[in-house]
Amino acid sequence: MSQKNSWDVVGGGVSGCMAAFAAAKQGADTLIIERYGFLGGALTNSGVGPMMTFHAGARQVVTGLPQELVDRLSDKNASVGHIEDTTSYASSVTPFDAEVLKLVLDEMALDYGVDVLFHATLSGVRRTGDSISSITVQTRSGALEIQGKIFIDATGDAALSFEAGADVRIGRSSDGLCQPMTANMKVAGVDIKRLKDEIRNNPENFNVKDLSSLDRSPKLSVAGFVREFNRAKQDGKITTEREDVLLFETVNPGEVILNTTRVIRLSPVEPWDLSKAEYEGRRQAFELINFLRSSCAGFENAVLLSTGVQIGVRESRRVVGDYVLTADDLLKSVKFTDSIALGGYPIDIHNPTGAETATTHLKPGQFYYIPFRSITVKGFSNLMVCGRCISTTHEAGAAIRVTPIVMAIGQAAGVAAGICSVSGIPVRALDYERLKESLTAINATFE
């Protein structure tokens, strides 16, 4: 079977969704190809949450379609919006209900006239010179060839780019190791009041902004139970290579997301490694829930609801684009002449081999710029990327990989793809002033 579209997004995560919606707003026929039966990517298939951060200090630096998504969630009482991060790690956090997120993304796709093909997995790419003419996906009915003018790789793993023969990098430059994978845990039955009392009574055992933030912010974010965690590690009851318990309260009463398991030294794009990571993450999750029930105040009656459809992946392949974004660019806030998105999240590197997390914070209120050249793939005239697989170093990728920033990148990629598709031009022929005008028209922030 063969199908033609003006342009296609491979990957239905939130970055890919923003790309599709933005392109549709430019008048392009769009198709999202998604391997699961729902949209949302890591937020709905890996238990990732909350979204962090839309802000740099007091300034909101991610706007447009990502903000529309949050507004739609809030309208359904599925988000409390942007709130104070009680750990002080990020300028804000945005809790949400993952099940409602699936519905809202469906509704946005329908409202913007975006077609979605669920349960379809990329299996081949047809390339002629510097152009991709079609891709092949496997469906329940067999192979389906899909043609397009412009393609966006929103797979997270740069799967489309890799399959097409693009130059890619993986992990850190010294040894190719990636940041750890994590089986996020959704846990219910948590006594939040008792947990907050424990934090107030033992503040030295927790990483919290200040005790008054526990009252100011409607939802709790905290890292802690350091003494209990390390004692359990010494006793052999905890084997996770981490130093504390990191948790975030969701919008649902007594429900938290634990971002605590850590699977190291395995590749997210090597099939046997990924398989090992799945059962290792699950093993750690059950180890942790038993520890929480027995040792942590507020978790005495906790129930493990889920560990996600798949393990969470922080880092895998990155394309080599026309520009490779570096940590120095971020820390110096280099203002690129082709900026398409902003970010305010710190450089957050979870140790690929052990327990530590190396964080380089920005100055208060500081933000950085992401250039168009980091989403155009070297050697291709009709391929762009969005999400965590854009062209960065290992260190810069550790900052731009978070939800609001990849949504901003996706939004910009979609606007660019839509213009190129409707105008019949290759991606590098796009006039930046026209791109700026179109981004401004959808209330995107990029400078």
ABEGO torsion letter per residue (X at the ends): XBBBBABBBBEABAAAAAAAAAAAAAGBBBBBBBABABBGEAAAAAGBOBBOBABBEABBABBEAAAAAAAAAAAAGABAEBBBBAAGABABBBBBBAAAAAAAAAAAAAAAGBBBBBGBBBABBBBBEABBABBBBBBAAEBBBBBBABBBBAAGAGAAAAAAGBBBBBEBAAAGBBBBBBBBBBBBGBBAAAAAAAAAABAAABBBABAAAAAABABBBBBEGAAAAAAAAAAGABABBBABBBBBBBABBGBBBBBABBBBGBBAABAAAAAAAAAAAAAAAAAAAAAAAAABBGAAABBBABAEABBBBABBBBBBBABBBBAAAAAAGBBBAABABBBABBBBBBBAABABBBBBBBBBGBBBBBBAAAABBBGBAABBBBEAABBBBAAAAAAAABAAAAAAAAAAAAAAAAAAAAAGBBAAABBAAAAAAAAAAAGBBAX
